[in-house]
Amino acid sequence: MRTSRYFSSLLFTLGALLLLAANSFAADPGTPFTADGVVNDQKPGSVLIYNIYTSSPTSPATENTRISITNTSTSSPVAVHLFFIDGTSCSPADSVLCLTQNQTASFRASDFDPGTVGYIVAVAIDNNGCPIRHNFLIGDEYVKFSSGHESGLAAESISALFTTAVLPGCDETSTTAQLVFNGTNGYDRLPQTISLDNIPSRVDGNDTMVILNRISGNFAIGAETLGAIAGILYNDTENAFSFTFTQNACQKKFSITNSEPRTAPRFTTVVPTGRTGWMKFYTFTGTPLLGSAINFNPAASASPTAYNHGHNLHVLRTVNSAVATVPVFPPNC
């Protein structure tokens, strides 16, 4: 009788443990990351932006990009429409990636779009090619340039905020769809003012590369150009020095020097040896901006004060609304 009760108790305990394990793995612990209406490089989303990709057609070992994308959903597979935007001509090339639940995939830029420098937009779509609410995508990239600049960068994540499964107004008869970044019933808002924190002095051997992108336009034809950009450079004693430039392309990639951006006095005077500064970029016309920065110092392996690093630019202010149009066609999934 006691043996029977012992086995019954044991089976009950094992069952409780199995139930606890099942419940523990059914959903991740903690509160879901809030879809707060603003782009963020730490949360999952339905649209991902990779701020820079490059590859050398002749020397991919020295200049290339490894792009990774993961579907964190435990129950839903997804098709992802990838748009490779040439940063100079703003012309798009596209491809579709199919991910099962919990699947991750990686590829090199040299295999998909060799010899191009630009940015990538990844959009979750359904079987008709319509954008969908699938706030489970995360991604990152590792980029290296022949100049020595290299860094890991998280993909900027944009949540879908509409309450339906499929973007309203898109169905099997649609040929295009509009991604409206308004922070309410479309997708997260995009930045209008972005900042670069802690710029080290160029006099100390630092070469800080800045990448600026405009994420809007028609990705079936071409992205919109950056146009006029204004900014302010601050040194670490709170002095401000303004600058402007115009970029007739959808991406601007440059190293901070005494000639770019042009300030009075020049950059090495504003940020002399042993000092740092910071910078912000903005537009007056509602142009959405995203970007990254990568610093290279050849003395990083030998000097305790020299570092190689990179990160996405910080968001200070957002655009009320921006629009990107994408083509719609069924994926081969």
N, C-alpha and C positions, 0 to 999 in steps of 0.2 A: 504494500500500500504506500509506504514511504518512498519506494523506488519510483512508483507511478507518479506521485506528487513531485518528486525531484525532476523527472524528465519533463513533466508538464511545466514546471517552473523554468527549466532550462529552455524549453521551446518558446515559452513566453518571452524570456529575456532575449533570446536570439531574434525572435520576431520583432521585438521592440527596437533592438539595435539595427536590424535591417531597415525598419521603417524610418528610424532616425537618419540613417545613412542616405536613404532614398530622398528624404525630405531635404537633407543638407545639400545634395547634389542637384536637386530639381531646380533650384534658383541660387544665384550667387548671394552671399550674405551682404548685408548693408542696404542702404537706400540707393536706388538708381540715380545716376548722374542727371541732374536737372537739365532739360532742354529749355534754357533760359532766354532764348531768342537771339543769342550772339555767337558768332563763330568762335571755336575754341579748339586748341590742338591736343586736348587731353580727354575729350569725351568721345563716345561713338556717335555716328551720324549717318545720314542718307546720302550725303555728298562729301567727297574728300577733295582737298586741294593740295597738290604737291608743288611747293613754291619754285622748285628749280629741278631740271634734269638736263643732263649733258652726256655726250659720249664722243670719243674721237674715232672716226672711221679707220684711221691708220694706226692708232695706238690706244686701244680700249683699256689696256692695262694701266695706263697713267691717267686717263680721263674717262670716267664712266659713272653710271648711277644704277644702284640696285634698289628697285621699288618693291615694297611689300604691302599687301592688303589682306585683311582678315575679316571674315564674317563671324562675329561673336554670338550670333543667334544659335540657340541650342535646338531649334525646331524648324527654322525656315531657310531653305536654300535661296540664293539670289543671283541674278545676273547683274553685272556691273558694266556700264557703258563708259569706256575710257576715251578721253579727248586729249590728244597730244597737241598742244598749242605752240607753234613756232614763235619764239619771243620777238623775232625781228619782223617777219612778214605777217604774223598773227594768223596765218592759215592753219586750219585744223587737220589732223589725221586721227582716225578713230579705230577702236577695236572693242570687242566684247569679251569679258572674263566671266566665267561661270563658277560660282562657289557653292558648295554644299554647306550645311550647317556645321559650325565649328572649324571650317576649313580656312587655311592660310595659303597664300600663293606669293611667289617672288619671281621677278624677271629683271633683266638688265636692259637699260635703254639702248645699248648697242645691238641688242637682238630685235627690238621693236622699231626704233626710230633713230638709226645711227646718224651721227654728224649733225644733230639738231640740238639747239639750246632753247629751252622754253619752260613751260609749266604744264602740269597734268590736272585735269578735272575728271573725277570718277563719280558716276551717278548711278544709284540703284534703280533698276527698271524691272518691269514685269514681262510676261510672255509676249505682249504686244509691243514692247519697247517704251512704254509709258513710264515716266518717273513714279516712284512709289515711296511710301513712308516705311522705311526700313532702317531705323536708327540703331544699327548694330555694326556698322562698318568702322574699322580703325585701320590706320596705316602708318608707315614711316618709310624713310629712304636713307640711303647712305650715298653721298655724292663726293666725288673727288675730281679735282681739276689738275691739269698738268702744271699749273702755277704753284702747286703745293697746298692750296686750299682744300680742305676736306672736312666733312662733318656728318653726323647723323641728325636728321631733321624729322620731327613728327609731322604727319599730314594734318593740315587744318581741317577740322571736322564741322560740318554744317548739318544741323538737325532739320528734318521735315516737321513742320508744325501743323499742317492740315490734318483734320481728324479722320478723313477717309483713307482707305488703304492705297488708292491710286490718286495721283494728282488730279484735282477736279478739272474737267474740260478735256481730258485726254482719254481716248479709247482706241479701238482697233481701226477706226477710220482716220485717225490723226496722222499727219506727216511731220509735225513739229509740236513742241511743247515749251512753255515758258516757265523757267524757274525764277520765281519772284522772291527776292531776298528782302523781306519786309519785317521780319521778327514777329509776325502775328499769324496770318492764315496761310503763309507760303513756306519759306525757309528762314533760317536765322539771318539776321542783319549782317552786313559786311562792314569792315572799318572804312572810315574816311580819313582819320588821323592815326598814324602809327608811329612808334618810336623805337629807337635803337639805344639801348642802355649800355653804359660803361664802354666807351670807345677808347682804346689805349693809344698812346702816342705813336705816331709813325716814326718819330726820331729814334725810338727804342727798337726798331726793326719790325714793327707790326704793320701788316697789310690787311686792312679790314674791307672785305668785299660785301657790297650791299646789293640785294636783289629786290626790285619792286615790280609788282604785277597788278594789272587791271583785270578783274574777273567779271566781265560782262560782254555783251555782244551776241552775235549769232554764231554758235559753234558748228553750224553747218556750212558757213561761209567764211567767217573770220571774227576774231575777238576785236573789241574796241581798243583804241590806242590810249596811252596814259595822258597825253597832252601836257598842259602846264602843271608843274608841281612846285609847291613852295615848301620851305622848311626853315628851321631854326637850329643852329648849333650852339650848345651851351658848354662852357668849360666848368671845372669843378669849383669855381668861385662865383658861380651864378651869373656870369656875363653872357649875353645873348648876341648871336651874329646870324643875320638872316641870309637866305639864298633862294634862288629860283632856277629852274631849268625846264626845258620842254622836250618831251620824248615822243616822237611820232612812231611809236611801236607799243605793243601791249606789255612788254617787259623791258626794264632797264637794269643792267648789271654793270657795276662799276666799283673800283677801289677808291676809298677816300684818300684824296691827295690834296696838294695845294691848288690844283686846278679844277678839281671836281669833288664836291660842289664848290663853286667859287665864293669865298667869303672874304671880307675885308676887316681885319688882316687875315692872312692865309692860315690854313689848318694847323700847321706846325707851330705857328705863333700862338694860336688860341689854345692848343693842347701841346705844350712843350714836353721835353723829356721827363719821365717820371710822373706825369699827370694824366688824367682821364677827362672825358667829356661825354655828352650824350646829345642825341639828335632826334628831331621829329619831322615827319613828312605829312603834308596834307594838300587837299585841293579845295578850291572855292566853288567848284561846279558839281559837287556830289559824286565825283568819281570814286568808285570803290577801290581800295588799296589793300594788298596783302604783301608780305615780304619776309625775307630772311637776311641774316648776316653771318659771314664766316670769316674768322680772323686766322691769319697764318703768320707765324713768327719762326724763322729758320733756327733760332736759338732755343726753341722750346725743349729740346731733348737734353740741353746742357745747362740752361739757366733756370734757377728756381723762381724767377719773376717773369718768365716768358711762357705764354700759353697758346695752344691752338684750340679753337672752340668754335661753335656755331649754334644758332638758335633762331626761332621765328621772331619777327618783330612784335612788339607789344601793341595792343589795341587801346587807344585813348578815347576816340570818338567814333561813332558809327553813322553810316548812311541810312536815311529813312527808308529808301527803297532802291534796289538795283535789279536788273533783269538779264538773264542769260537764256537764249533760245537754243534748244537742242533738237536734232533730228530724231524722229521716232520710226523705228522699224523692228520687227521681231528678232530677238537674238537667237543664235544657233546653240541653244542649251537643251 
